[in-house]
């Protein structure tokens, strides 16, 4: 018997060399592109200085993908494209072809397999999301489930380009928000401090590490019933859930007090305006799987108002900055509640700068 080949050892020093997987025309014209356009939603057309042309077809795919879906997409790439694919930062797959004649058949095959073509230009992009119940160690909800429910509702806005500008939506299954900043964000919202099982803390938790994990120094060592444990200063606690991962006996998730909140106006880029943090506009929505209807209704209400009222090329945050927060709440019909005030004691320096308590257009006092 022949000696079995040794498995390929992982490379821990960064991403693999992309050139080995790149379409030949992309490799040949790397850094030498002359112009590009979008023939239709979901299709990009790039022309190089050499005259070479490449058409890219973008299709919506789930972030956590099963083997059947991967094989289906690879079969489509081999049969209808040139056999080369890549994934975007929002987990959409892109097929590159060197002949325009291949584009219609490729789109038809993707649609028939259930992968909508779109997500380019002024559209609602695929929602970027965190791990959720599948992999995260501190989830309060299933981020990928929320994404599925929302994208079912926003499918038409993914395959068309009829928004004032691109709309990047993010979701996060905990308050740490590794989903990042977005034009519209759907994040978990814990409303009560963790419940501590003091009988288990000493056996499971490394107490100094848990104390260090708290961003507001609300956790300290304690002794309860003669056992070493931890306690929470509820006056300081911001209910972020950071303590739950290193110490599961500090349970933060609760069927009644774990809610969902919606934030708007976040932006990573500096195009036309500087990057911004998103800000709370809806709090206390039910964490109601599997369809999260209350969340979907609020998201659609915000997007429809933005679609009607914003000027061309305004991102959501830029639109709100122009009309002012009072007008935003008036147009959307969303209630303004005490949750919109930044009254966290650690935020004294930022309280008067909060856009939520300004009352004129442009966010000026």
C-alpha positions as CSV (number, residue, x, y, z in Angstrom):
1,X,0.0,0.0,0.0
2,X,1.2,3.5,-0.8
3,X,1.8,5.9,2.0
4,X,-1.1,8.3,2.3
5,X,-0.3,12.0,1.5
6,X,0.1,14.2,4.5
7,X,-2.7,16.7,5.0
8,X,-2.0,20.3,3.9
9,X,-1.0,22.3,7.0
10,X,-2.9,25.5,7.6
11,X,-1.2,28.8,7.0
12,X,-1.6,30.9,10.1
13,X,0.1,34.0,8.8
14,X,-2.7,35.6,6.9
15,X,-5.0,35.0,3.9
16,X,-4.0,32.7,1.1
17,X,-2.5,34.2,-2.1
18,X,-5.5,35.4,-4.1
19,X,-3.8,35.3,-7.4
20,X,-3.8,31.5,-7.6
21,X,-7.6,31.5,-7.6
22,X,-8.1,34.6,-9.8
23,X,-9.8,34.6,-13.2
24,X,-7.1,34.9,-15.9
25,X,-8.3,38.2,-17.2
26,X,-8.4,39.7,-13.7
27,X,-4.9,38.5,-13.1
28,X,-3.6,39.8,-16.5
29,X,-5.2,43.2,-16.0
30,X,-4.6,43.6,-12.3
31,X,-4.4,47.4,-11.4
32,X,-5.0,48.3,-15.1
33,X,-8.7,48.8,-15.3
34,X,-10.0,51.7,-17.4
35,X,-13.7,52.1,-16.7
36,X,-16.8,50.1,-15.5
37,X,-20.5,50.2,-15.5
38,X,-23.6,48.2,-14.4
39,X,-25.6,46.8,-17.4
40,X,-28.4,45.7,-14.9
41,X,-28.8,45.1,-11.2
42,X,-26.4,42.4,-10.0
43,X,-24.1,42.6,-13.0
44,X,-20.8,44.6,-13.2
45,X,-18.9,45.2,-16.4
46,X,-15.2,46.1,-16.2
47,X,-13.1,47.2,-19.2
48,X,-9.3,47.2,-18.9
49,X,-6.8,49.5,-20.6
50,X,-5.8,46.5,-22.7
51,X,-9.4,46.3,-24.1
52,X,-10.1,43.1,-22.1
53,X,-13.7,42.9,-20.7
54,X,-15.0,41.0,-17.7
55,X,-18.7,40.7,-16.6
56,X,-19.3,39.9,-12.9
57,X,-22.6,38.4,-11.8
58,X,-23.4,38.8,-8.1
59,X,-25.9,36.5,-6.4
60,X,-27.3,36.4,-2.9
61,X,-26.1,33.6,-0.8
62,X,-26.3,32.8,2.9
63,X,-23.2,33.3,5.1
64,X,-23.3,29.9,6.7
65,X,-23.6,27.6,3.8
66,X,-24.3,23.9,3.6
67,X,-22.3,21.5,1.3
68,X,-25.3,21.0,-1.1
69,X,-25.4,24.8,-1.8
70,X,-21.6,25.0,-2.3
71,X,-21.7,22.2,-4.8
72,X,-24.7,23.7,-6.6
73,X,-22.9,27.0,-7.0
74,X,-19.7,25.3,-8.1
75,X,-21.7,23.3,-10.7
76,X,-23.2,26.5,-12.0
77,X,-19.8,28.1,-12.2
78,X,-18.4,25.2,-14.2
79,X,-21.4,24.9,-16.5
80,X,-22.5,28.5,-17.1
81,X,-19.5,30.6,-16.2
82,X,-15.7,30.3,-16.6
83,X,-15.2,28.2,-13.4
84,X,-14.1,31.1,-11.2
85,X,-15.9,32.5,-8.2
86,X,-15.3,34.8,-5.3
87,X,-17.2,35.9,-2.2
88,X,-17.8,39.5,-1.2
89,X,-17.5,40.9,2.4
90,X,-21.3,40.5,2.7
91,X,-21.1,36.8,1.8
92,X,-22.5,37.1,-1.7
93,X,-21.0,35.0,-4.5
94,X,-19.7,36.5,-7.7
95,X,-19.1,34.7,-11.0
96,X,-16.7,36.2,-13.5
97,X,-17.1,35.6,-17.3
98,X,-15.1,36.9,-20.2
99,X,-18.0,36.8,-22.7
100,X,-21.2,38.9,-22.4
101,X,-23.2,36.1,-24.1
102,X,-22.7,33.9,-21.0
103,X,-24.4,36.4,-18.7
104,X,-28.2,35.7,-19.4
105,X,-27.8,31.9,-19.1
106,X,-25.8,32.3,-15.8
107,X,-28.5,34.6,-14.4
108,X,-31.3,32.2,-15.3
109,X,-29.4,29.2,-13.7
110,X,-28.9,31.2,-10.5
111,X,-32.5,32.3,-10.3
112,X,-33.7,28.7,-11.0
113,X,-31.5,27.4,-8.1
114,X,-32.9,30.0,-5.7
115,X,-30.0,32.5,-5.7
116,X,-31.3,36.0,-6.5
117,X,-29.1,38.2,-8.6
118,X,-28.7,41.7,-7.3
119,X,-27.0,43.7,-4.5
120,X,-25.3,46.3,-6.6
121,X,-25.8,50.0,-7.0
122,X,-28.5,51.7,-5.0
123,X,-30.0,48.6,-3.5
124,X,-30.4,47.0,-0.1
125,X,-27.3,44.9,0.2
126,X,-27.1,41.4,1.7
127,X,-27.2,41.8,5.5
128,X,-23.9,41.2,7.2
129,X,-24.3,39.3,10.4
130,X,-22.6,37.7,13.4
131,X,-22.5,34.0,14.2
132,X,-25.8,33.6,16.1
133,X,-26.7,30.4,17.7
134,X,-24.6,28.3,15.4
135,X,-21.2,29.4,16.6
136,X,-21.2,32.5,18.9
137,X,-20.6,31.9,22.6
138,X,-22.8,34.7,23.9
139,X,-25.8,35.0,21.5
140,X,-29.1,36.5,22.7
141,X,-30.8,35.6,19.4
142,X,-30.0,33.9,16.1
143,X,-28.5,36.6,13.9
144,X,-28.6,34.4,10.7
145,X,-32.3,33.7,11.4
146,X,-33.1,37.4,11.6
147,X,-31.2,37.9,8.3
148,X,-33.2,35.2,6.6
149,X,-36.5,36.7,7.9
150,X,-35.6,40.2,6.8
151,X,-34.2,39.3,3.4
152,X,-37.4,37.4,2.6
153,X,-39.2,40.7,3.2
154,X,-36.6,42.9,1.4
155,X,-36.0,40.6,-1.6
156,X,-37.3,43.1,-4.1
157,X,-35.0,45.8,-2.8
158,X,-32.0,43.4,-3.3
159,X,-32.8,42.6,-6.9
160,X,-33.6,46.2,-7.9
161,X,-31.7,49.5,-7.6
162,X,-34.3,51.9,-6.4
163,X,-33.0,53.3,-3.1
164,X,-31.5,56.8,-2.9
165,X,-28.1,55.1,-2.2
166,X,-26.8,51.8,-1.1
167,X,-28.2,50.5,2.1
168,X,-25.9,48.4,4.3
169,X,-27.8,46.4,7.0
170,X,-26.1,44.6,9.8
171,X,-27.3,42.3,12.6
172,X,-25.7,41.3,15.9
173,X,-26.7,38.5,18.2
174,X,-25.3,40.3,21.3
175,X,-24.7,43.8,22.5
176,X,-21.0,43.6,21.8
177,X,-22.1,44.2,18.1
178,X,-19.4,42.5,16.1
179,X,-21.9,43.1,13.2
180,X,-20.3,46.6,12.8
181,X,-21.7,49.9,11.8
182,X,-24.5,50.0,9.3
183,X,-27.0,52.3,7.6
184,X,-29.5,50.2,9.6
185,X,-28.6,47.8,12.3
186,X,-30.6,45.1,14.2
187,X,-28.9,44.4,17.5
188,X,-29.8,42.4,20.6
189,X,-30.7,44.5,23.7
190,X,-30.3,43.0,27.2
191,X,-32.4,45.0,29.6
192,X,-31.5,43.4,32.9
193,X,-28.1,42.6,34.5
194,X,-27.1,38.9,34.6
195,X,-28.5,36.4,37.0
196,X,-25.7,34.7,38.9
197,X,-25.7,31.0,39.9
198,X,-23.3,31.4,42.9
199,X,-23.0,27.7,43.4
200,X,-21.3,27.2,40.0
201,X,-19.0,30.3,39.6
202,X,-16.1,28.9,41.6
203,X,-16.0,25.7,39.6
204,X,-16.4,27.2,36.1
205,X,-15.2,30.8,36.0
206,X,-11.7,32.3,36.3
207,X,-12.8,35.2,38.4
208,X,-10.0,37.6,37.6
209,X,-10.6,37.2,33.9
210,X,-14.3,37.9,34.3
211,X,-13.6,41.0,36.4
212,X,-11.2,42.2,33.7
213,X,-13.8,41.5,30.9
214,X,-16.3,44.0,32.2
215,X,-15.9,47.3,30.3
216,X,-17.4,49.5,33.0
217,X,-15.8,47.8,36.1
218,X,-19.2,46.6,37.4
219,X,-18.1,43.1,38.5
220,X,-16.1,42.4,41.6
221,X,-15.2,39.2,43.6
222,X,-17.5,38.2,46.4
223,X,-18.3,35.4,48.8
224,X,-21.8,33.9,49.0
225,X,-22.7,31.1,51.4
226,X,-19.0,30.6,52.1
227,X,-18.2,30.1,48.4
228,X,-16.0,32.4,46.2
229,X,-18.2,34.0,43.5
230,X,-18.8,37.3,41.8
231,X,-21.3,40.1,42.2
232,X,-22.5,42.9,39.9
233,X,-22.9,46.6,40.8
234,X,-26.2,47.1,39.0
235,X,-25.7,50.9,39.1
236,X,-22.8,50.6,36.8
237,X,-23.9,47.6,34.7
238,X,-24.7,48.4,31.1
239,X,-26.2,44.9,30.4
240,X,-23.7,44.2,27.5
241,X,-23.3,40.5,28.2
242,X,-19.5,40.5,28.0
243,X,-19.3,38.6,31.2
244,X,-21.4,35.7,30.0
245,X,-18.8,34.2,27.7
246,X,-16.0,33.7,30.3
247,X,-18.6,32.8,33.0
248,X,-21.8,31.0,31.8
249,X,-23.2,31.0,35.4
250,X,-23.7,34.8,34.9
251,X,-26.7,34.3,32.6
252,X,-27.7,37.4,30.7
253,X,-30.2,35.9,28.2
254,X,-33.8,36.0,29.3
255,X,-37.0,35.1,27.4
256,X,-38.6,38.3,28.8
257,X,-35.8,40.8,29.2
258,X,-33.7,40.1,26.1
259,X,-35.1,42.4,23.4
260,X,-34.1,43.6,19.9
261,X,-33.2,47.2,19.1
262,X,-32.8,49.0,15.7
263,X,-30.1,51.6,15.1
264,X,-29.6,53.8,12.0
265,X,-27.1,56.1,10.5
266,X,-23.8,54.1,10.7
267,X,-21.3,54.4,7.9
268,X,-17.7,53.1,7.5
269,X,-16.8,55.1,4.4
270,X,-15.7,58.7,4.1
271,X,-17.5,59.3,0.8
272,X,-19.2,62.8,0.9
273,X,-19.3,62.7,4.7
274,X,-17.2,61.3,7.5
275,X,-17.7,57.8,9.0
276,X,-20.4,57.8,11.7
277,X,-21.7,55.6,14.5
278,X,-25.3,54.4,14.2
279,X,-27.8,55.6,16.8
280,X,-30.8,54.0,18.5
281,X,-34.2,54.6,17.1
282,X,-36.3,51.6,18.2
283,X,-35.9,49.8,21.5
284,X,-37.6,46.9,23.2
285,X,-38.8,44.9,20.2
286,X,-39.7,41.3,21.0
287,X,-37.0,38.7,20.3
288,X,-39.6,36.6,18.5
289,X,-38.3,33.8,16.3
290,X,-38.6,32.4,13.7
291,X,-39.8,35.3,11.7
292,X,-39.3,38.4,14.0
293,X,-42.4,40.2,12.5
294,X,-42.1,43.2,14.8
295,X,-38.5,43.8,13.7
296,X,-39.4,43.3,10.0
297,X,-42.2,45.9,10.2
298,X,-40.0,48.5,11.9
299,X,-37.2,48.0,9.4
300,X,-39.5,48.3,6.4
301,X,-41.1,51.4,7.8
302,X,-37.7,53.1,8.1
303,X,-36.6,52.0,4.6
304,X,-39.8,53.1,2.9
305,X,-39.6,56.5,4.5
306,X,-36.0,56.9,3.5
307,X,-36.9,55.7,0.0
308,X,-39.6,58.4,-0.3
309,X,-38.0,61.3,1.4
310,X,-34.2,61.2,0.9
311,X,-32.4,63.0,-2.0
312,X,-30.4,61.1,-4.6
313,X,-27.2,59.7,-3.2
314,X,-27.9,60.5,0.4
315,X,-27.1,57.6,2.8
316,X,-29.6,57.1,5.7
317,X,-27.4,59.0,8.2
318,X,-26.9,61.9,5.8
319,X,-30.7,62.1,5.2
320,X,-31.3,62.2,8.9
321,X,-28.6,64.8,9.4
322,X,-30.4,67.0,6.9
323,X,-33.9,66.7,8.1
324,X,-33.2,66.4,11.9
325,X,-34.2,63.8,14.4
326,X,-37.6,65.2,15.3
327,X,-38.6,65.1,11.6
328,X,-37.2,61.6,11.3
329,X,-39.5,60.3,14.1
330,X,-42.4,62.3,12.7
331,X,-42.0,60.8,9.1
332,X,-41.5,57.2,10.3
333,X,-44.2,57.3,12.9
334,X,-41.8,55.7,15.4
335,X,-42.3,56.6,19.1
336,X,-39.7,58.7,20.8
337,X,-39.1,57.2,24.3
338,X,-36.8,57.7,27.2
339,X,-34.5,55.0,25.8
340,X,-33.4,57.4,23.2
341,X,-31.6,59.6,25.7
342,X,-28.0,58.8,26.4
343,X,-28.2,58.9,30.2
344,X,-25.6,56.3,31.0
345,X,-23.5,57.8,33.8
346,X,-20.2,56.9,32.0
347,X,-21.3,59.0,29.0
348,X,-21.4,62.4,30.7
349,X,-18.9,63.9,28.3
350,X,-21.0,62.8,25.3
351,X,-24.5,63.5,26.7
352,X,-24.9,67.0,25.3
353,X,-23.5,66.0,21.9
354,X,-26.1,63.3,21.4
355,X,-28.0,63.8,18.2
356,X,-31.1,62.3,19.8
357,X,-31.8,65.4,21.9
358,X,-31.2,68.1,19.2
359,X,-34.2,69.8,17.8
360,X,-33.2,71.6,14.5
361,X,-32.2,70.5,11.1
362,X,-28.6,69.7,10.7
363,X,-28.2,68.5,14.2
364,X,-27.1,72.0,15.6
365,X,-28.4,73.4,18.9
